[in-house]
Amino acid sequence: MSRSVTRTRYPDPLPSTAVGIITLRLAAVGDAEQIREIYNHEVLNTVATFDLVPRTLADQQDWLMHRSGAFATIVAIDADTAAEGRGVVGFGALSPYKERAAYRTSVENSVYVHRDRQGEGIGGLLLTELLATAARSGFHAVFARINAASQASIALHRGCGFEPVGTEREVGRKFGRWHDVTVMERLL
C-alpha cells in the first residue's frame, strides 16, 4: 500500500517562484531530522510554538513513532530537493484537543513550513489535508491555537474555513514577554 496521501502540482495557483511537485504523505521516522530542523527553528526564533527547548533527534523520532491513525503526521515533500536529502518543506499533525472523553470528537491542528518556503501555499496544502483526515476519521470540530500576533497563520486558517472563537490573554511567556493566543475553530 502506498504511503502517499495526495499529490498536488504547483505553481498553479501558487506564485511563479514555486516550481516542482509537492507530495503530501504520512511522515516516516526517517523524516525526523528534517521535521526537527523546521520545528526547532520555530522554537528558537519565533512564537509560533511556546516550546522553549529544542527537540533532540531522539525526541523527534519518539514523537513520530507515537503518532498514528487520525493523529499521524503528514509531510510536504518537494521532489526537486528530495534527492539532496532536503525534501521535507513542511509538516502538519492532528492532536487530541483535551483529555476528557467528551472532547474526543474534537482535534487540534499544527502546521509548520520551512522558513525558506513560507508564503508558497504549502501550509494551505497541509491544512487542507489535515481537515480531510479529520473528516475521514469522524471528528466534528478542529481547533487551532495561534499566537495572536501571527497574522499569516490566522489568515491561513481563515482561508480554510476557520473562525475565531476566543482569545486566551497572556497565556504564554516567551522571549521575555507575554503572548495572547487566538483560538479558531472549524466544524466539519
C-alpha positions, 0 to 999 in steps of 0.5 A: 500500500502506498504511503502517499496521501495526495499529490498536488502540482504547483505553481498553479495557483501558487506564485511563479517562484514555486516550481516542482511537485509537492507530495503530501504523505504520512511522515516516516521516522526517517523524516525526523531530522528534517521535521526537527530542523523546521520545528526547532527553528520555530522554537528558537526564533519565533512564537509560533510554538511556546516550546522553549527547548529544542527537540533532540533527534531522539525526541523527534523520532519518539514523537513520530513513532507515537503518532498514528491513525487520525493523529499521524503526521503528514509531510510536504515533500518537494521532489526537486530537493528530495534527492539532496536529502532536503525534501521535507518543506513542511509538516502538519499533525492532528492532536487530541484537543483535551483529555476528557472523553467528551472532547474526543470528537474534537482535534487540534491542528499544527502546521509548520513550513520551512522558513525558506518556503513560507508564503508558497501555499504549502501550509494551505496544502497541509491544512487542507489535508489535515481537515480531510483526515479529520473528516475521514476519521469522524471528528466534528470540530478542529481547533487551532491555537495561534499566537495572536500576533501571527497574522499569516497563520490566522489568515491561513486558517481563515482561508480554510474555513476557520473562525475565531472563537476566543482569545486566551490573554497572556497565556504564554511567556516567551522571549521575555514577554507575554503572548495572547493566543487566538483560538479558531475553530472549524466544524466539519 
